[in-house]
Amino acid sequence: MSDGAPLLAARDLEVAFGRGPDGFRLRVDELELRAGQALAVLGPNGAGKSTLLRTLAGLLPPGPRGAVRSPGRDVALVFQRPVLLAGNVAYNAELPLWARGVPRAERRRRARVALEEFGIGALARRSAQTLSGGEGRRLALARAFVTEPDVLLLDEPFDDLDDPGREALSLDLRRAIDERGIAVAMVTHDLRQALLLADRIAVLRAGRLVQVGARDEVLRSPADPGVARLVGMTNLLAAEVTQADGGRLRLRLANGRVLSAAGRAAPGAPVWVGVRPENVRLEPARGDLASSDERAEVVRLVSDGVVATAWLAWDGVELRTHLVAGRGLGQALKPGAPVAISIRAEDVHVMPRGQNASEK
């Protein structure tokens, strides 16, 4: 299937642990996992991400009124710490099929295909106890895929992998999703890998779903500053609406500078302004910009060899932007360099703000 039809639907989930101030409660009104799509579940530590995954898998009861429905579907869960049993890799991969009474020849064929699919076919005769962390994670995924599941639940699938391993695993998973039309939900703290794989994003905070939507929608229009930070919208500035006209806003920042944005809010309303780093555009400052509002100064530069992140001082406000490392401005800029910045109105996201500017 590839039409995005729901393969698993959860309603009115309520899972509680403990009581009082030390207790925790997960409440989810509605969540669907769709064919051919990957859902990334993001949230701070303790938000309930793994609890949600285990409830979707049927390992935890959904609560008195809750229900998780996946009629006729095969649901597989891969834990954060894969369990590797004694015996070789091929034996571990075959175990789910053995438990289902699949004939030996068919077990071996399907296990061989799954191991090759996840790049460890050559390790089939090696003892599973000797695998590295990354190899063990690939074995756990192959063992899940050998049953040809309709729904796959992944708890931190990129743990124990270095950057090349994460990249390769993301590609392998994306290919499997596209070829088989399965539905995937994954818990991860690695935003970059989540964005490589995810079609949709769900954000959990304190046991509640704060936002669920298409990946790009959540990236561009987070529900609040907390969601914004989780999805990489790191430029969050307090502002006030000074003018509102036909869905266009004029905003005055705390430093007195002015931005335009699309949206609706009443004049005088306090708001948060969010701008993704990649949408802060830079040019070398020229002499004629010495007194311009667009002038800023590079405070710090950090590069991982692929992306260079620049921190900018803009009249008392700090902004962050991303550049391609090793070329253009990503290579030429140095701390202390003056730059000209520009931010398009369509790249400015406006969120409500209480009177206390420290609430973010």
N, C-alpha and C positions, 0 to 999 in steps of 0.2 A: 504494500500500500504506500502511496505517496501523496494522498490528498489532504493530509493533516487531520484525518478523522481521529477522534479520541479512542485510544486503546486502553486507557485507565482513567477513571474519574473518581475523585475523592470529594466527599461532601460532609460538612459539619464535623470535622475532626476535632476531638478534644482529648488530649493525653496529658495526664497530670502526674507529677512526681513530688512527693513530700508535701508539707503544709507550711503555712505562715510565710515569713520573709525569706526562708531558705528553700521554699518550694518552687516548682517550675510548671508552667502550663502551656502546652501548645494548642492553639486554636486556629483552625483553617476552615474558612467557610466553603471554599470551592477551589479545586485545582484539577487540571486535565493534562495528561501526557498524550501527545498526538503522534500519529504515524509519520515517520520520516523526519522527525524533529528532535533536537536535543534541548532540554531545559536545564540551564545552570541555576542552582540554588545558592545564592550568596547571602552572607550575613556575618556579623561579628561573632566571636567565640561565645558560646552559650545561648545563641539565638534559637536553637532547636533544629538545626539543619539535619543532623544525623537522626534525631528523633523522628522527623518528618519522613526521612527515607525508610526507616525501619517500619513505620506505620504503613506506608505505601506498599511495602513488601509483605505485610501481614504478620510481622514479628511482634508488633504491639497492637493492642485492641484500639479501634478508632474512637471509642467513647460511646456513651449511651445512645446518642442520636446519630453518630457518625457512620459512614460507610465508605468502603473502597471497593469499587467495582471494576473488574477486568474480565468480563464473561468470556470463557473459552480461550483466554490468553495465557501464555506462558510468561511468568514474571521471574526474572533472575536478579539477584542482588550480589554485588561484589563489595566485600567489606574493606574498610580502610587498611587493615592489616590482613593480607591474604593468608589463609590457612593452607600450608603445603604439607601433604601427608607423606609418610614413608613410601618409598618406591620411586620409580623413575618418572620423568616428565610426562611421557605418554600415558602411563597408568593414571596419573593424577587427572589428565585431561579426559580420560575415558570414564572416570568414576560416575559422573551424573547419568551417563547412558547405561552403565551397568546397573545402577539403581532402578532404572526404568525398564530393565529387561530387554534392552536392544541387543540383537545378536552380535557376536564377537566381531565378525568381519565388518559389519556396518559401524560398530563402535570404533574400530581402528581407522576406518576410512574417514569418518567425521572428525576424529581427534587429530589425524594427520592434517586435514584441511584447515582446522582451526589453529593449530600450532604454526602452520606456514603463514596463515593470514596475519598472525601477530609476530612474525619474524623470529620464531624460536623453533622452527621445524628441525634444525640441525641439533638441537639439544634433547631430542625425544628420548634418547637412551641414558641421559645423564640423571643422576639422583636429584630429585627435586630439592633435597635438603642442601645441595651445594650451589643453588642459584643465587645470584646477586639480588638485591632488592628490586631493581628494575626488571630483571628477568622473571622474578617471582610474580610481579604485578602483571606481566604479560601472560604468564601461565594462568593466573586467576581469570583474566579476561577471556583467554581461549577456552577455559573450562566453562565459563558462562555461555559463550557463544556456541559451544558444541551442542547445546540443547536446542539451538535455533529459537531463542526467546523472541516474543513479541515486544516485551518491555524489559529494558535493562536499567537497573538502578546502581549508580556508582558512587561510593563514598571516598572522596579524595583520590581520584584515579591517577593523579600525577605525582603522588608522594614517592620518594625513593628514586626519582629519575632526575638525571641532569638535564640541562636545557635542550641538547640535541635529542635526548630520549623523549622528553615531553613533546617536542615538536613532531617527532616521528609517530608517537602514540596518538596524538591529536589527528594526524592525517589518516592513520589506520582506522580510528574510530569513526571519523567522518565518512570514510569510504564504506565502512560496514553499515552505517546508518542509511546512506544513500542507496546502496545496493539492495539492502534487505527491507527497507521501509519500516524499521523498528522505531519505537519510542524510547528515548533515553532521558533520564533525570540524573544529574550529577551534582554532588556537593563538592565545592572546591574553594580554597582560599586564594588560588592563583588566577587573578583576573585576566591576565593576558591569555592563558591557555583556555579559560572559559570562553573568552570572546572569539578565539579561533574556532571553537567547536559549536558554540551555542547558537540556536535560532531564537530562543526565548530566554528571558531572565526572570527569576522570582527572587525577591528580596525579603528575607526574614529578619525581624527584630523583636526580641523579647517574646518569642513564640507566636508572633502574629505576622501574616503576610502583609507587608507594607505596599508592595507594588509587584504586579505581574504583567508582562507584556512582551512584544517583539523586541529583540535585542537592541536594534537601533533606536526604537522609541524610548526605551529605558535609558539608554546612553544619552540621548539628546534632551529628554524631558523627565528627569528624576522627580519623584514625588516630593522630596524634601532634602535639606542639606545632608542628612545622614545617608540617604540613598546616593546622593550626588558623590559623596566621598568614596563610597564603596565601588562605584562604577567609574571612578577616575576623573570626575569633574572637580578638580582640586582648586580651581579659582572660585572662591565663594566670598562675595563682598556685600556688606550691608549698604542699602541704598534707600532712597525715597522717591516715590512717583511724583514728578512735578507737572506732568501733563499726560492726558489720556485722550486719544482721538481716533475713533474708528478702528480699534484693535492695535493701535501703535502707541507705545509708551515712551516717555522721556524720563530718564532716571538720573538722579543726582547721587553720586557716591559719597562716602564719608570724607574723601579728600577734596570734594567740590567738583570733581570732574563729572562729565555727563556722558551717558550712553543711551542709545536708542534700542528698543526691543519690540518684538511682536508680543501681544498679550492683552489681558484685560485686568485692570485694577483701578481703584478710585484715586484721584489726585490726593496726595498727602499720605498715602498708605505706605507703611514700612515694608520693605521686601528684601529678600535675598536675591542677588544676581549671581548666576552660575555661568561660567564659561569654560569649556573644555580646553586643556592646554594647547592642543593642536589647532585651535581656532584663534589663538592669539598670534597675529601675523607680525613678523619683524622685517625691518629694512635697516640698512646702515643709516645712522642719523647724519644728515647734511647740515651745513652751517646755517641754512635758512630755517631750520627747525629748532634753533636754540631756545626760543620762547614758546614753542608749540605745546599744546596739551598732550600730544602724542609722544612726547619725548620721555624715554625711560632709560634706566642704566642697568647693565648686567651686573648682578651681585655675585652669582655663583654659577658654575657650569659643571655638570657631571655627565660622563658618557660611559655607556657600556659597550662601545664599539659599533653599535647599530643605531641607537637613539641617543642624542644629546639633549639633556634637560637643562634649561636655562631659567634661573630665578631672576626676576626683574624688580627693581624698585621704581614705582610710578607715583611720585609725589606722595610718599607715605603709605602707599598700598603695595603689597607684594603680589606679583603675578608669576605664573609658571607657564612655560611653553616648551614644546618638543620640536627638535630639529633632526634632520638626518646627520648622523655623525660622520666626520671625515670628509665632508665636502660643503661648499657654500658657506653659509653663516655658521653651520654646525662645526666647521673647521676654523673659520676666521675669527669668531667672537672670543673675546677675553674678558675676564672680570674687570669692571670699571668702564667698559666700552659703552658709549651712548648709542641708543637705537631708537628708531621710530616704530611705534606700535599702532596697529589698527585692529578693530573688532567689529565685525559686521553685525547689524541688528538681528539678522536671522540666526546668529550663533549665540545670542544672549538668551539665557533661560531665566525666567522670573518665578520666584517662589514666595509665598506669604511669610511674613516675619512678625513675631511679637515685638513689643516695645523694647525688650532687652536685647541689645545687639550681640550679647555674648551667648545666645541660645544655641548657636550652631555647634 
